[in-house]
Amino acid sequence: MALLNIAAPAVTNSDRSPRLFAPGYLAVCVLVTSLFFLWGIPNNLNDILIRQFLKSFPITRLQAGLVQSAFYMGYFLLALPSALYMRRLGYKAGFVTGLLLFGGGTFLFWPAALVGRYGFFLFALFVMASGLAFLETASNTFIALSGPAESAERRLNLSQAFNPLGSITGAFIGTRFILSGVELSTDKVASLKRLGQYEAYLRSETLRVVAPYLVLGGLAFLLTILIARARFPVFASDAGTSQGTNFARLLRNKHLVFAMIAQFFYVGAQVGTWSYLIQYVQEFTGANEKTGGYLLTGTLVMFGVGRFSSAAIMRFVRPARLMALYCGINIVMLGAAILHPGWIGVWLIFLTSFFMSLMYPTIFALGLHGLGSDSKVGGSLLVMAIVGGAVLTPLMGVIADAALSIRYAYCVPLAGYLVIGGYALLGQRGQ
């Protein structure tokens, strides 16, 4: 347990070390980086849940999209309180509280399945996400501040690169253990109803979600113990944090405000792209849900490759410029996928994950520049912008239902990349 016995020096503004992490911070940052992996798992289990709940409950695509709404509303409502909580009690308290909330939410899946109510599942997802609001606010800000400001984007991209490894794990677990591969025809449904067996089928499909979430909750409680035993450093910028935060000053910071807007559209684009990929595959290729699930897993692999490669490329290319280039590429590929649906469209959407991968940590780090003691609260505002996933994902469902095709829903993430590209080109001049 030597890893946990850490007393690191404070980071000061005068630290001009070329190191990616400040001396003495590497071990504790490894522990915090494990949390990026953890929350990647439920983020992409949500994409599987949308498909599974469409089978288990009599709901529309819009109602299925509420899985993401419940999840990201937890982030939105708890992000700012988590920052204020950590200003008083520190990063460790934020990590421990977040893990306890998250683990508790996963265990609510068991009674939700037994009751068989869709709304109960949405509540469990909200509790989980409330814990993740603590973890994301703390982790992103902690990593961004754990070394020289000049390397904050690279450092955060490197830690965030472990998040898609969790996403890949979540998508694979969901495809393997939640999706049964049983897709009933209208005639088969009618037959099961006549035999009085349809309710039993729905119950069996609902219960498939329980075991993966119980295991995930157990992992969260194990990490709670490790975090509780760790010794965390105190940043120089935390001095005087007992003073109130000047929200008016924060909201006058144009880089922070532009970053919040860009983050809103980025999370909406990311979540929406993955949430409806399985349905796009099924509609335009005739492939089954299992094939769609494995393609979702594959696109998350591309996301992970993009994160690691972006962290390396940023040694030579300014982060904002690289982000603008990647936005342009995704705009072209999504436009082609909308106009020419089919296997070509599937692979183009598949590849967008590589190019979107650098956006969240890059926007986050750029938005924190120069915030000093306001970094926790500024970081929480950037986490609140995750609500874009709650707003834009159901919007994609509305568009798909109205147009009777999922392809037109992808106009929403395309518009998101236009906004992010504009932020990279115009909002970050001189960065």
C-alpha positions, 0 to 999 in steps of 0.5 A: 500500500505504499502508493497511498502514503503520499505527502506531495509538495504544493504546486506553485505558479512559479513551477516551470518544470518541463515534467508532465506532472509536478515532482511527487504527484505521479503516484497519487495521480495514478490513483485518481486516473483509475477513477477515469476508467471507473466512470467510463463503464456506466457512461457507455452502459447507458447506450446499451440500456437504451436499447435494452429498455426499448425491449423491456418496457413499452416506451418510445425513442424519446422516452428511452433517451430519458436514460441519458437525461436522468444520468446527465441531470445528476451531473448538472444538479450536483456539480456545483454543490460538489465544488462548494463541498470540496472547497470546504473539505478538500479533494479527498472528501469529494472523491469518497462522497462521490464513490459512495453515492455512485456505488449506492446508485448501482445497488438500486438497480436490484430493487428497480428490476424487482419492481419492474418500473422504468422510473425507478431505473431512471432514479437509480441512474440519477443517484449514480450520476450525482456521485459521478458529478463529485468524481468528475469535478474533483478528478478533472480539476485535480489532474489539470492542477497537478503540474505546470499550467503549460502542460495541463491539456496534455496531462488531462488528455493522458489521464482521460485516455483511460476513460475510454478503456472503461467505456470499452469495458462497459460496452463489451459487458453490456453487449455480452451480459445485458443484450440477450440477442433475442429480438421478437417479431410482431407475430412472436410477441402476439404468440407469447401474449396468447400463451401468457408468457410475454410478461415473463419474457419482459421480466427476464430481459429486465433482470439482465441489467442487475448483475453488471451493476452490482459488480460495478458497485462493488468496485466503487466501494473498493476504490472508496477504501483506497481513496480514504487511505490516501494522503492528498496534496494541498495546492497553492491555489487552494489557499484562502478557499474559505472565502466566497467565490465571486460567480459574477467574476467567473461568468465574466471570464469569456474563455470559461463561458465559451468553454461551457458552451462548447462542452455542452455541445460536445457532450451532447454530440458524443452521447447522442452519437453513441446512444443511437449507433446500434439503431443506425446499424440495425436500420441501414444494414439489417444487422442484429443488436449484438452486431451493433453492440460490438460495433459500439465497442469498436468505436470506443476503441477508436476513441481510446486510440484517439485520446492517447495519440492526441496527448502525443500530438499535442507536444507539437500542435497547439491543442485548440488548433488540433481540436478545430481540425478534428471538428472539421473532419467529423463534420464532413464524415457525419454529413456523408453518413446522413446523406449516404446511410448504409455500411459506409455511413456506419463506418464514418460514424464509427471513425468520428470517435477517434476525432472527438476523443480529445475534445472534452479534456481539451475544452476543460483544461482551456476553460480552467486557464488562469482561474487560480483559487476559483478552479474547483468552482470553474471546473464544476461549471464545466461539469454542469455543461455535461447536461448537453447529454441530457438535452441533445440526446432526447432531441435526437430521439424526437427528430428520429421519431418525426422523420421516421429515420435515425439518420436525420438525428445525426444532424444534432452532433454535426451542429455540435461540431460546428459550435466546438470548431468555432470555439477552437478557432475564435474563442481560443486565439493566442492559446 
